[in-house]
Amino acid sequence: MTSRETDTLTLEADIEAAISDELEAINTGSADVLDRAGNAILELVTRAAGTVQADLQEAREAAERLSLQLKRVAISFELPTTR
């Protein structure tokens, strides 16, 4: 299992725990527990957004590398290229 997969599983477990806390707080009517659960959910959403942003940057960099490789191949075979 990769580090990214482990991070994803941890994030999913944390989200489930936060949602469970949120539901418990709603059922018990405890504002303090509700606030903590809501803050935990916001923190998890922020973490997820950071992970998505890192994944997007990695995908962009990979696409750029592949594009450059394809251009080199096209040039070596004297194929027309765009840009």
N, C-alpha and C positions, 0 to 999 in steps of 0.2 A: 504494500500500500504506500502510495506516495505521500509526501508531506501535505500537499494540497488536498488530497482526499481525506487525510486525517483531520486537517483544519475544517473541511466542510462538514465532516461527521460531528466534530466537536461543536461547531456553530449550530448545526441542526439540533443537537441535544440541548444546548444552551437555550435555544429558542423554545423548544418544547417545555423546558423547565420554567422559563419565564412566563409562558402562556399559562402553565399550570398554576403558578403563583398568582397570576392575574385573576384567573377564574376563582381561586380560593379566596382572594381578597374581595371579589365581588360578592361571593356567597356569604362571607362573614361580615361584610360591611366595614372592614377596617381600612380607613383612608390611608394610614401609614403604609400598610402592606400593599395597597393599591398603587400608591406613589412609587414605592420601591420596584414593584413589578413593572410599572409603566416605564420607569427609568431604565430598567434592565432591558426591556424590549427596545427602547430607543438606542441603547448602547449596542445591542446586537445588530440592529439595522445599520448603524454606522459602521460596524465591523464588516458586515456583508458588503456594504457599498465600497469599502476600501479594497476588499478582495476582488470584487468585480472590476474595479478600476485598474488594479494590478494585472488582472487577466486580460483586460482590453489592451493595455499597453504592450503586454507580451505578444498578443495576437497581431497587433499593428507592426511590431518589430519583426516578427516572423514573416508577415506578408511582404514587408519591404525587402527582407533578405531574399525571399523566393522570387520576387519581382526582379531584383538585380541579377540573380542567377539565370533566370529565363532570358533576360536581355543579353547576357553574355553568351548564352547558347545560341540565340538568334543571330548575334553578330558573328559567331564562329562559323555558322552555316550560311551566312550572308542572307538571312531572312529579313524581310522588312519589319521594322519595329515602330511602335507608336511612341511619341514623346521624344 
